[in-house]
Amino acid sequence: MEAKAKARFVRVTPQKARRVVDLIRGKQAGEAVAVLKFAPQSAAEPVLKTVQSAIANAVEGAKRNSERLDEADLYISEVFVDEVLVRGLGIDLIQGYLFSKPVSIASLRGEASVPPPEGGLNPASAAR
C-alpha cells in the first residue's frame, strides 16, 4: 500500500524545511510523528501535518480496497522539499513595487511493507 501527501506553499524557507525532513527520512510513521511533535523547529508543524495526512490517506485507501493495514507497518519511503518563489505587489501600487518570498512544497510518500535496511541499499551489492 502506498500513500502520498503534499503540502504546498508553506511559509517556511526550504533550507529550514529540509533540516526537519532529514530527521524523518526512512523512519516508521509512528516514530516520525513522535520526532516531529517534539522538534523545536518551526517547520516541524507543517511537515507533521503532511505525515499525518499521508497516514490517513493510507488508512482510507486500505479501507476502500478492503485491505488490512497496520499503521506500525507504514514507513516514510520518500520525502523531499522543493522551492517556489511567490510574487506579490507591495503596498504602494502606483510605483509597482514587487516582492518575492521563498516558500516550500513538502512532498511525502509512505509505504506499508518491510522497511529498508538501516544503512540503505548499496547499489553495488544490489546489482550482483
Secondary structure, 3 states (H helix, E strand, C coil): CEEEEEEEEECCCHHHHHHHHHHHCCCEHHHHHHHHHCCCCCCHHHHHHHHHHHHHHHHHHHHHCCCCCCHHHEEEEEEEEEEEEEEEECCCCCCCCEEEEEEEEEEEEEEECCCCCCCCCCHHHHCC
